[in-house]
Amino acid sequence: IKHKYIRLYAKCKKSKKNTQPGEKPVPVKTHLRNAIVLPEMVGNNVAVYNGKSFNNVEIKFDMIGRYLGEFSLTYKPCKHGKAGVGATKGSAHTSLK
């Protein structure tokens, strides 16, 4: 394991250790989207960079073995709305009054 990943895991451990019982840990900011979620990270908050801003990710048990980048999307999902007037062949010949 490279040093940068060890540093991230150490920061997560320190953040978890410094919290009071019943409180959420302080988020650890990181650009390491390719870091793998380890069992020691469960319960932590990690702020993952998506190229524009940091997205808070609360690490849960189901996330073990996956990459941090999978939980911080780098794009805005496309949502298609209703077609406008003239967008389809059927609506091209309707009056606009």
Residue pairs with C-beta under 8 A, 6 or more apart in sequence:
4 32
5 32
5 35
8 28
8 30
8 32
8 35
9 38
9 40
9 41
11 28
12 28
12 40
12 41
12 44
12 46
13 40
15 25
15 26
15 27
15 28
15 44
15 45
16 25
16 43
16 44
18 25
18 26
19 25
19 26
24 45
24 58
25 43
25 44
25 45
26 45
27 45
27 46
27 47
27 54
27 56
28 44
28 45
28 46
28 47
29 47
29 49
29 54
30 46
30 47
30 48
30 49
30 68
31 49
32 68
33 48
33 49
33 67
33 68
33 69
33 72
34 67
34 68
34 69
35 67
35 68
36 65
36 66
36 67
36 68
37 59
37 63
37 64
37 65
37 66
37 67
37 68
38 64
39 64
41 59
42 59
42 60
42 61
42 63
42 64
43 59
44 58
44 59
45 56
45 57
45 58
45 59
46 56
46 57
46 59
46 68
47 54
47 55
47 56
47 57
48 54
48 55
48 57
48 68
48 69
48 71
48 72
49 55
49 72
50 72
50 73
50 74
51 74
55 71
55 72
55 73
57 68
57 71
57 72
63 71
83 91
85 91
85 94
85 96
86 92
